[in-house]
Amino acid sequence: MHIHKFADCCFFSEAAIGGTLPETEKYRKLLKNLHPKQILNSILCIPLYRVCFSYTTIRGNVRKGEKYYFSISGDHDCVEMEVEIKLKDWIDDENYRRPYRAISNVEILEIERVAYANLAL
């Protein structure tokens, strides 16, 4: 993928005191003014994990589910915590949007790295 197309696909946030500042246009413009040879890493590698979990339906039935997660950190030790947070956020959102299909007692059974997504710039 050309660096200009990559810049168009990304949303950028700049690190700031107390959080981040939306700076998408600024960094898109910066990347579009760069020559591709100015980028040191020409391949982005993003690990993909399969998350197996169990849950209880609103009717009391126990089920198993599966989700996939692209890791935002390269540290395999942090993945478990990242997945736990994202899965909890997903459950809270689904239970809020569809209370008639609410799930509970969610337990992560397994987190397995299954592949790497490689994006060549």
Contacts in CASP RR format, 6 or more apart in sequence:
PFRMAT RR
TARGET T0000
AUTHOR 0000-0000-0000
METHOD contacts of the structure
MODEL  1
MHIHKFADCCFFSEAAIGGTLPETEKYRKLLKNLHPKQILNSILCIPLYR
VCFSYTTIRGNVRKGEKYYFSISGDHDCVEMEVEIKLKDWIDDENYRRPY
RAISNVEILEIERVAYANLAL
1 9 0 8 1.000
1 119 0 8 1.000
1 120 0 8 1.000
1 121 0 8 1.000
2 36 0 8 1.000
2 121 0 8 1.000
3 31 0 8 1.000
3 32 0 8 1.000
3 34 0 8 1.000
3 36 0 8 1.000
3 39 0 8 1.000
3 121 0 8 1.000
4 31 0 8 1.000
4 32 0 8 1.000
6 31 0 8 1.000
6 119 0 8 1.000
6 121 0 8 1.000
7 27 0 8 1.000
7 28 0 8 1.000
7 31 0 8 1.000
7 32 0 8 1.000
8 28 0 8 1.000
10 24 0 8 1.000
10 27 0 8 1.000
10 28 0 8 1.000
11 22 0 8 1.000
11 24 0 8 1.000
12 22 0 8 1.000
12 23 0 8 1.000
12 24 0 8 1.000
12 26 0 8 1.000
12 27 0 8 1.000
12 28 0 8 1.000
13 20 0 8 1.000
13 21 0 8 1.000
13 22 0 8 1.000
13 23 0 8 1.000
13 24 0 8 1.000
14 20 0 8 1.000
14 21 0 8 1.000
14 23 0 8 1.000
14 26 0 8 1.000
14 27 0 8 1.000
36 42 0 8 1.000
36 121 0 8 1.000
39 121 0 8 1.000
41 121 0 8 1.000
42 120 0 8 1.000
42 121 0 8 1.000
43 118 0 8 1.000
43 119 0 8 1.000
43 120 0 8 1.000
43 121 0 8 1.000
44 118 0 8 1.000
44 119 0 8 1.000
44 121 0 8 1.000
45 116 0 8 1.000
45 117 0 8 1.000
45 118 0 8 1.000
45 119 0 8 1.000
46 70 0 8 1.000
46 71 0 8 1.000
46 116 0 8 1.000
46 117 0 8 1.000
46 118 0 8 1.000
46 119 0 8 1.000
47 70 0 8 1.000
47 71 0 8 1.000
47 74 0 8 1.000
47 76 0 8 1.000
47 79 0 8 1.000
47 113 0 8 1.000
47 115 0 8 1.000
47 116 0 8 1.000
47 117 0 8 1.000
48 68 0 8 1.000
48 69 0 8 1.000
48 70 0 8 1.000
48 71 0 8 1.000
48 113 0 8 1.000
48 114 0 8 1.000
48 115 0 8 1.000
48 116 0 8 1.000
48 117 0 8 1.000
49 68 0 8 1.000
49 69 0 8 1.000
49 70 0 8 1.000
49 71 0 8 1.000
49 79 0 8 1.000
49 83 0 8 1.000
49 111 0 8 1.000
49 112 0 8 1.000
49 113 0 8 1.000
49 114 0 8 1.000
50 66 0 8 1.000
50 67 0 8 1.000
50 68 0 8 1.000
50 110 0 8 1.000
50 111 0 8 1.000
50 112 0 8 1.000
50 114 0 8 1.000
51 66 0 8 1.000
51 67 0 8 1.000
51 68 0 8 1.000
51 69 0 8 1.000
51 83 0 8 1.000
51 87 0 8 1.000
51 108 0 8 1.000
51 110 0 8 1.000
51 111 0 8 1.000
52 64 0 8 1.000
52 65 0 8 1.000
52 66 0 8 1.000
52 108 0 8 1.000
52 109 0 8 1.000
52 110 0 8 1.000
52 111 0 8 1.000
52 112 0 8 1.000
53 64 0 8 1.000
53 65 0 8 1.000
53 66 0 8 1.000
53 67 0 8 1.000
53 87 0 8 1.000
53 106 0 8 1.000
53 107 0 8 1.000
53 108 0 8 1.000
53 109 0 8 1.000
54 62 0 8 1.000
54 63 0 8 1.000
54 64 0 8 1.000
54 65 0 8 1.000
54 105 0 8 1.000
54 106 0 8 1.000
54 107 0 8 1.000
54 109 0 8 1.000
55 62 0 8 1.000
55 63 0 8 1.000
55 64 0 8 1.000
55 65 0 8 1.000
55 91 0 8 1.000
55 103 0 8 1.000
55 104 0 8 1.000
55 105 0 8 1.000
55 106 0 8 1.000
55 107 0 8 1.000
56 62 0 8 1.000
56 63 0 8 1.000
56 103 0 8 1.000
56 104 0 8 1.000
56 105 0 8 1.000
57 63 0 8 1.000
57 101 0 8 1.000
57 103 0 8 1.000
58 100 0 8 1.000
58 101 0 8 1.000
58 102 0 8 1.000
58 103 0 8 1.000
58 104 0 8 1.000
63 103 0 8 1.000
64 109 0 8 1.000
67 87 0 8 1.000
67 90 0 8 1.000
68 114 0 8 1.000
69 79 0 8 1.000
69 82 0 8 1.000
69 83 0 8 1.000
69 86 0 8 1.000
69 111 0 8 1.000
70 117 0 8 1.000
71 79 0 8 1.000
71 82 0 8 1.000
72 82 0 8 1.000
73 79 0 8 1.000
73 82 0 8 1.000
76 113 0 8 1.000
79 111 0 8 1.000
79 113 0 8 1.000
80 108 0 8 1.000
80 111 0 8 1.000
83 108 0 8 1.000
83 111 0 8 1.000
84 108 0 8 1.000
87 106 0 8 1.000
87 108 0 8 1.000
88 106 0 8 1.000
91 103 0 8 1.000
91 106 0 8 1.000
94 101 0 8 1.000
94 102 0 8 1.000
94 103 0 8 1.000
95 102 0 8 1.000
95 103 0 8 1.000
END
